[in-house]
Amino acid sequence: MRFFGLATCDTCRKALGALRAAGHMPQVIDVRADGVAAADRAAILAAFGDAAVNRASTTWRGLDAAARAADPADLLAAHPTLMKRPVIEADGVWYQGWGRDVQAVLLG
């Protein structure tokens, strides 16, 4: 299991704590500190499309109109913190966010 998030994100910390309490030991990738590999970024975009970009984030609000119009792959490459998080890859399946649906699958 791999966990893509931010160390400063409350939802990411809550999700990571719950996963660990359930016995999972995910590999944690901090998207700000570690970045997101091109292959992972492509897989995330394939799984979630434009929904992979968090248009409610502080980073998004700081972009000008031209930057916002860029391709999602280019946006996430230039600004990995734009990714909606957490993103969790477990057994080849990608999950986004920490809603009840994701919790039900990953926590049982």
CNS distance restraints for C-alpha pairs under 8 A (distance, minus, plus):
assign (resid   1 and name CA) (resid  24 and name CA) 7.76 0.50 0.50
assign (resid   1 and name CA) (resid  25 and name CA) 7.37 0.50 0.50
assign (resid   1 and name CA) (resid  26 and name CA) 4.80 0.50 0.50
assign (resid   1 and name CA) (resid  27 and name CA) 6.31 0.50 0.50
assign (resid   1 and name CA) (resid  88 and name CA) 7.05 0.50 0.50
assign (resid   1 and name CA) (resid  89 and name CA) 5.60 0.50 0.50
assign (resid   1 and name CA) (resid  90 and name CA) 4.49 0.50 0.50
assign (resid   1 and name CA) (resid  91 and name CA) 6.75 0.50 0.50
assign (resid   2 and name CA) (resid  26 and name CA) 5.10 0.50 0.50
assign (resid   2 and name CA) (resid  27 and name CA) 4.68 0.50 0.50
assign (resid   2 and name CA) (resid  28 and name CA) 6.03 0.50 0.50
assign (resid   2 and name CA) (resid  29 and name CA) 7.28 0.50 0.50
assign (resid   2 and name CA) (resid  88 and name CA) 5.65 0.50 0.50
assign (resid   2 and name CA) (resid  89 and name CA) 5.14 0.50 0.50
assign (resid   2 and name CA) (resid  90 and name CA) 6.59 0.50 0.50
assign (resid   3 and name CA) (resid  16 and name CA) 7.83 0.50 0.50
assign (resid   3 and name CA) (resid  26 and name CA) 5.98 0.50 0.50
assign (resid   3 and name CA) (resid  27 and name CA) 5.97 0.50 0.50
assign (resid   3 and name CA) (resid  28 and name CA) 4.82 0.50 0.50
assign (resid   3 and name CA) (resid  29 and name CA) 5.94 0.50 0.50
assign (resid   3 and name CA) (resid  86 and name CA) 6.85 0.50 0.50
assign (resid   3 and name CA) (resid  87 and name CA) 6.04 0.50 0.50
assign (resid   3 and name CA) (resid  88 and name CA) 4.61 0.50 0.50
assign (resid   3 and name CA) (resid  89 and name CA) 6.61 0.50 0.50
assign (resid   4 and name CA) (resid  28 and name CA) 6.16 0.50 0.50
assign (resid   4 and name CA) (resid  29 and name CA) 4.81 0.50 0.50
assign (resid   4 and name CA) (resid  30 and name CA) 6.00 0.50 0.50
assign (resid   4 and name CA) (resid  31 and name CA) 6.30 0.50 0.50
assign (resid   4 and name CA) (resid  85 and name CA) 6.96 0.50 0.50
assign (resid   4 and name CA) (resid  86 and name CA) 5.61 0.50 0.50
assign (resid   4 and name CA) (resid  87 and name CA) 5.02 0.50 0.50
assign (resid   4 and name CA) (resid  88 and name CA) 6.11 0.50 0.50
assign (resid   5 and name CA) (resid   9 and name CA) 7.38 0.50 0.50
assign (resid   5 and name CA) (resid  12 and name CA) 5.81 0.50 0.50
assign (resid   5 and name CA) (resid  28 and name CA) 7.54 0.50 0.50
assign (resid   5 and name CA) (resid  29 and name CA) 6.41 0.50 0.50
assign (resid   5 and name CA) (resid  30 and name CA) 5.22 0.50 0.50
assign (resid   5 and name CA) (resid  31 and name CA) 5.80 0.50 0.50
assign (resid   5 and name CA) (resid  85 and name CA) 5.58 0.50 0.50
assign (resid   5 and name CA) (resid  86 and name CA) 4.82 0.50 0.50
assign (resid   5 and name CA) (resid  87 and name CA) 6.66 0.50 0.50
assign (resid   6 and name CA) (resid  12 and name CA) 6.46 0.50 0.50
assign (resid   6 and name CA) (resid  30 and name CA) 5.02 0.50 0.50
assign (resid   6 and name CA) (resid  31 and name CA) 6.00 0.50 0.50
assign (resid   6 and name CA) (resid  32 and name CA) 6.61 0.50 0.50
assign (resid   6 and name CA) (resid  81 and name CA) 7.79 0.50 0.50
assign (resid   6 and name CA) (resid  85 and name CA) 7.87 0.50 0.50
assign (resid   6 and name CA) (resid  86 and name CA) 7.85 0.50 0.50
assign (resid   7 and name CA) (resid  12 and name CA) 7.18 0.50 0.50
assign (resid   7 and name CA) (resid  13 and name CA) 6.90 0.50 0.50
assign (resid   7 and name CA) (resid  30 and name CA) 6.42 0.50 0.50
assign (resid   8 and name CA) (resid  12 and name CA) 7.94 0.50 0.50
assign (resid   8 and name CA) (resid  13 and name CA) 7.73 0.50 0.50
assign (resid   9 and name CA) (resid  13 and name CA) 6.28 0.50 0.50
assign (resid  10 and name CA) (resid  14 and name CA) 6.16 0.50 0.50
assign (resid  11 and name CA) (resid  15 and name CA) 6.06 0.50 0.50
assign (resid  11 and name CA) (resid  86 and name CA) 7.48 0.50 0.50
assign (resid  11 and name CA) (resid  98 and name CA) 7.14 0.50 0.50
assign (resid  12 and name CA) (resid  16 and name CA) 5.98 0.50 0.50
assign (resid  12 and name CA) (resid  85 and name CA) 6.95 0.50 0.50
assign (resid  12 and name CA) (resid  86 and name CA) 5.58 0.50 0.50
assign (resid  12 and name CA) (resid  98 and name CA) 8.00 0.50 0.50
assign (resid  13 and name CA) (resid  17 and name CA) 6.07 0.50 0.50
assign (resid  14 and name CA) (resid  18 and name CA) 6.24 0.50 0.50
assign (resid  15 and name CA) (resid  19 and name CA) 6.16 0.50 0.50
assign (resid  15 and name CA) (resid  86 and name CA) 7.77 0.50 0.50
assign (resid  15 and name CA) (resid  98 and name CA) 6.42 0.50 0.50
assign (resid  16 and name CA) (resid  20 and name CA) 6.16 0.50 0.50
assign (resid  17 and name CA) (resid  21 and name CA) 6.06 0.50 0.50
assign (resid  18 and name CA) (resid  22 and name CA) 6.17 0.50 0.50
assign (resid  18 and name CA) (resid 107 and name CA) 7.81 0.50 0.50
assign (resid  19 and name CA) (resid  23 and name CA) 6.57 0.50 0.50
assign (resid  19 and name CA) (resid  24 and name CA) 5.33 0.50 0.50
assign (resid  19 and name CA) (resid  25 and name CA) 7.35 0.50 0.50
assign (resid  19 and name CA) (resid  26 and name CA) 7.84 0.50 0.50
assign (resid  19 and name CA) (resid 106 and name CA) 7.56 0.50 0.50
assign (resid  19 and name CA) (resid 107 and name CA) 6.78 0.50 0.50
assign (resid  20 and name CA) (resid  24 and name CA) 4.87 0.50 0.50
assign (resid  20 and name CA) (resid  25 and name CA) 5.74 0.50 0.50
assign (resid  20 and name CA) (resid  26 and name CA) 7.72 0.50 0.50
assign (resid  22 and name CA) (resid 107 and name CA) 6.27 0.50 0.50
assign (resid  29 and name CA) (resid  34 and name CA) 6.14 0.50 0.50
assign (resid  29 and name CA) (resid  35 and name CA) 7.55 0.50 0.50
assign (resid  29 and name CA) (resid  36 and name CA) 7.74 0.50 0.50
assign (resid  30 and name CA) (resid  34 and name CA) 5.32 0.50 0.50
assign (resid  30 and name CA) (resid  35 and name CA) 6.79 0.50 0.50
assign (resid  31 and name CA) (resid  35 and name CA) 4.43 0.50 0.50
assign (resid  31 and name CA) (resid  36 and name CA) 5.87 0.50 0.50
assign (resid  31 and name CA) (resid  80 and name CA) 5.84 0.50 0.50
assign (resid  31 and name CA) (resid  81 and name CA) 6.27 0.50 0.50
assign (resid  32 and name CA) (resid  80 and name CA) 6.46 0.50 0.50
assign (resid  32 and name CA) (resid  81 and name CA) 6.12 0.50 0.50
assign (resid  35 and name CA) (resid  80 and name CA) 6.42 0.50 0.50
assign (resid  36 and name CA) (resid  40 and name CA) 6.39 0.50 0.50
assign (resid  36 and name CA) (resid  41 and name CA) 6.13 0.50 0.50
assign (resid  36 and name CA) (resid  77 and name CA) 7.73 0.50 0.50
assign (resid  36 and name CA) (resid  80 and name CA) 6.83 0.50 0.50
assign (resid  37 and name CA) (resid  41 and name CA) 6.12 0.50 0.50
assign (resid  38 and name CA) (resid  42 and name CA) 6.11 0.50 0.50
assign (resid  38 and name CA) (resid  77 and name CA) 7.77 0.50 0.50
assign (resid  39 and name CA) (resid  43 and name CA) 6.23 0.50 0.50
assign (resid  40 and name CA) (resid  44 and name CA) 6.08 0.50 0.50
assign (resid  41 and name CA) (resid  45 and name CA) 6.16 0.50 0.50
assign (resid  41 and name CA) (resid  73 and name CA) 7.30 0.50 0.50
assign (resid  41 and name CA) (resid  76 and name CA) 7.49 0.50 0.50
assign (resid  41 and name CA) (resid  77 and name CA) 7.76 0.50 0.50
assign (resid  42 and name CA) (resid  46 and name CA) 6.04 0.50 0.50
assign (resid  42 and name CA) (resid  73 and name CA) 7.34 0.50 0.50
assign (resid  43 and name CA) (resid  47 and name CA) 6.13 0.50 0.50
assign (resid  44 and name CA) (resid  48 and name CA) 6.04 0.50 0.50
assign (resid  44 and name CA) (resid  49 and name CA) 7.51 0.50 0.50
assign (resid  44 and name CA) (resid  52 and name CA) 6.94 0.50 0.50
assign (resid  44 and name CA) (resid  94 and name CA) 7.20 0.50 0.50
assign (resid  45 and name CA) (resid  49 and name CA) 4.58 0.50 0.50
assign (resid  45 and name CA) (resid  50 and name CA) 7.05 0.50 0.50
assign (resid  45 and name CA) (resid  52 and name CA) 6.22 0.50 0.50
assign (resid  45 and name CA) (resid  72 and name CA) 7.85 0.50 0.50
assign (resid  45 and name CA) (resid  73 and name CA) 7.17 0.50 0.50
assign (resid  47 and name CA) (resid  94 and name CA) 6.71 0.50 0.50
assign (resid  48 and name CA) (resid  52 and name CA) 5.41 0.50 0.50
assign (resid  48 and name CA) (resid  96 and name CA) 7.99 0.50 0.50
assign (resid  50 and name CA) (resid  72 and name CA) 6.29 0.50 0.50
assign (resid  51 and name CA) (resid  84 and name CA) 7.64 0.50 0.50
assign (resid  52 and name CA) (resid  72 and name CA) 7.94 0.50 0.50
assign (resid  52 and name CA) (resid  83 and name CA) 5.54 0.50 0.50
assign (resid  52 and name CA) (resid  84 and name CA) 5.46 0.50 0.50
assign (resid  53 and name CA) (resid  72 and name CA) 6.82 0.50 0.50
assign (resid  53 and name CA) (resid  76 and name CA) 7.37 0.50 0.50
assign (resid  53 and name CA) (resid  82 and name CA) 5.55 0.50 0.50
assign (resid  53 and name CA) (resid  83 and name CA) 4.90 0.50 0.50
assign (resid  53 and name CA) (resid  84 and name CA) 5.66 0.50 0.50
assign (resid  54 and name CA) (resid  60 and name CA) 7.20 0.50 0.50
assign (resid  54 and name CA) (resid  82 and name CA) 5.36 0.50 0.50
assign (resid  54 and name CA) (resid  83 and name CA) 5.60 0.50 0.50
assign (resid  54 and name CA) (resid  84 and name CA) 4.75 0.50 0.50
assign (resid  55 and name CA) (resid  60 and name CA) 5.62 0.50 0.50
assign (resid  55 and name CA) (resid  61 and name CA) 7.68 0.50 0.50
assign (resid  55 and name CA) (resid  82 and name CA) 7.56 0.50 0.50
assign (resid  56 and name CA) (resid  60 and name CA) 6.64 0.50 0.50
assign (resid  56 and name CA) (resid  61 and name CA) 7.31 0.50 0.50
assign (resid  57 and name CA) (resid  61 and name CA) 6.46 0.50 0.50
assign (resid  57 and name CA) (resid  82 and name CA) 6.78 0.50 0.50
assign (resid  58 and name CA) (resid  62 and name CA) 6.33 0.50 0.50
assign (resid  59 and name CA) (resid  63 and name CA) 6.71 0.50 0.50
assign (resid  59 and name CA) (resid  79 and name CA) 7.82 0.50 0.50
assign (resid  59 and name CA) (resid  81 and name CA) 7.10 0.50 0.50
assign (resid  59 and name CA) (resid  82 and name CA) 6.28 0.50 0.50
assign (resid  60 and name CA) (resid  68 and name CA) 7.38 0.50 0.50
assign (resid  60 and name CA) (resid  82 and name CA) 6.61 0.50 0.50
assign (resid  63 and name CA) (resid  67 and name CA) 5.84 0.50 0.50
assign (resid  63 and name CA) (resid  68 and name CA) 6.22 0.50 0.50
assign (resid  64 and name CA) (resid  68 and name CA) 6.29 0.50 0.50
assign (resid  65 and name CA) (resid  69 and name CA) 6.27 0.50 0.50
assign (resid  66 and name CA) (resid  70 and name CA) 6.78 0.50 0.50
assign (resid  67 and name CA) (resid  75 and name CA) 7.52 0.50 0.50
assign (resid  68 and name CA) (resid  75 and name CA) 7.78 0.50 0.50
assign (resid  70 and name CA) (resid  74 and name CA) 6.52 0.50 0.50
assign (resid  70 and name CA) (resid  75 and name CA) 6.26 0.50 0.50
assign (resid  71 and name CA) (resid  75 and name CA) 6.23 0.50 0.50
assign (resid  72 and name CA) (resid  76 and name CA) 6.09 0.50 0.50
assign (resid  73 and name CA) (resid  77 and name CA) 6.11 0.50 0.50
assign (resid  74 and name CA) (resid  78 and name CA) 6.14 0.50 0.50
assign (resid  75 and name CA) (resid  79 and name CA) 5.76 0.50 0.50
assign (resid  75 and name CA) (resid  80 and name CA) 7.65 0.50 0.50
assign (resid  75 and name CA) (resid  82 and name CA) 7.54 0.50 0.50
assign (resid  76 and name CA) (resid  80 and name CA) 4.72 0.50 0.50
assign (resid  76 and name CA) (resid  81 and name CA) 7.48 0.50 0.50
assign (resid  76 and name CA) (resid  82 and name CA) 6.16 0.50 0.50
assign (resid  76 and name CA) (resid  83 and name CA) 6.49 0.50 0.50
assign (resid  84 and name CA) (resid  96 and name CA) 7.11 0.50 0.50
assign (resid  84 and name CA) (resid  97 and name CA) 6.94 0.50 0.50
assign (resid  85 and name CA) (resid  96 and name CA) 6.21 0.50 0.50
assign (resid  85 and name CA) (resid  97 and name CA) 5.29 0.50 0.50
assign (resid  85 and name CA) (resid  98 and name CA) 7.96 0.50 0.50
assign (resid  86 and name CA) (resid  96 and name CA) 5.90 0.50 0.50
assign (resid  86 and name CA) (resid  97 and name CA) 5.06 0.50 0.50
assign (resid  86 and name CA) (resid  98 and name CA) 6.79 0.50 0.50
assign (resid  87 and name CA) (resid  94 and name CA) 7.00 0.50 0.50
assign (resid  87 and name CA) (resid  95 and name CA) 5.61 0.50 0.50
assign (resid  87 and name CA) (resid  96 and name CA) 4.51 0.50 0.50
assign (resid  87 and name CA) (resid  97 and name CA) 6.26 0.50 0.50
assign (resid  88 and name CA) (resid  94 and name CA) 5.74 0.50 0.50
assign (resid  88 and name CA) (resid  95 and name CA) 5.08 0.50 0.50
assign (resid  88 and name CA) (resid  96 and name CA) 6.42 0.50 0.50
assign (resid  89 and name CA) (resid  93 and name CA) 5.52 0.50 0.50
assign (resid  89 and name CA) (resid  94 and name CA) 4.51 0.50 0.50
assign (resid  89 and name CA) (resid  95 and name CA) 6.32 0.50 0.50
assign (resid  90 and name CA) (resid  94 and name CA) 6.54 0.50 0.50
assign (resid  95 and name CA) (resid 102 and name CA) 6.60 0.50 0.50
assign (resid  96 and name CA) (resid 102 and name CA) 7.54 0.50 0.50
assign (resid  97 and name CA) (resid 102 and name CA) 7.22 0.50 0.50
assign (resid  98 and name CA) (resid 102 and name CA) 5.79 0.50 0.50
assign (resid  98 and name CA) (resid 103 and name CA) 6.35 0.50 0.50
assign (resid  99 and name CA) (resid 103 and name CA) 6.23 0.50 0.50
assign (resid 100 and name CA) (resid 104 and name CA) 5.91 0.50 0.50
assign (resid 101 and name CA) (resid 105 and name CA) 6.52 0.50 0.50
assign (resid 102 and name CA) (resid 106 and name CA) 6.15 0.50 0.50
assign (resid 103 and name CA) (resid 107 and name CA) 5.40 0.50 0.50
assign (resid 103 and name CA) (resid 108 and name CA) 7.39 0.50 0.50
assign (resid 104 and name CA) (resid 108 and name CA) 5.25 0.50 0.50
